[in-house]
Amino acid sequence: MGRRRLHVKMGVVSARVLEPVLKEIDRIVLSEGYTDTSDYLRNLIRKDFKERGVRIKMEEKTST
């Protein structure tokens, strides 16, 4: 039986923030165990989507 893997296309999002905001993001990332800023932002987006009831369908691909 093959493992299930998600096959997804990735995109890039870029945002400019004020330096004090960036410093606070860096503090949160370091103190709360996030891998990096992207990890933190993905988590915020997942929480926001959950609150809004947004569901994203992921394509599944079976690996042999």
C-alpha positions in Angstrom: 0.0 0.0 0.0 1.5 3.4 -1.0 1.9 6.4 1.2 -0.4 9.3 0.7 1.3 12.5 -0.4 -0.1 15.9 -1.1 0.8 17.4 -4.4 0.4 21.1 -4.2 1.7 24.1 -6.2 3.2 26.8 -4.0 3.2 30.5 -4.5 5.1 33.4 -2.9 3.5 36.3 -0.9 5.5 39.3 -0.1 4.5 42.1 2.3 6.1 45.3 3.6 5.7 46.0 7.3 6.9 48.7 9.6 10.2 47.8 11.4 8.6 47.6 14.8 6.1 45.1 13.4 8.9 43.1 11.9 10.8 43.1 15.3 7.7 41.8 17.0 7.2 39.1 14.4 10.8 38.0 14.9 10.3 38.0 18.7 7.2 35.8 18.3 9.0 33.4 15.9 11.9 32.9 18.2 10.0 32.7 21.5 7.1 30.4 20.3 9.1 27.8 18.4 8.2 28.7 14.8 10.7 27.5 12.2 10.8 30.9 10.5 8.6 33.9 9.6 6.9 31.9 6.9 5.9 29.2 9.3 4.4 31.8 11.6 2.5 33.5 8.8 1.1 30.2 7.4 -0.2 29.4 10.9 -1.9 32.8 11.1 -3.5 32.3 7.7 -4.7 28.8 8.7 -6.3 30.2 11.9 -8.0 33.0 9.9 -9.3 30.6 7.3 -10.6 28.3 10.0 -12.5 31.2 11.7 -13.9 32.3 8.3 -14.9 28.7 7.4 -12.6 28.7 4.4 -11.7 25.3 3.2 -8.9 24.6 0.7 -9.0 21.4 -1.3 -5.7 19.7 -1.6 -4.9 17.3 -4.5 -3.8 13.9 -3.3 -1.2 11.8 -5.0 -0.3 8.3 -4.1 3.4 7.5 -3.9 4.6 3.9 -4.6 
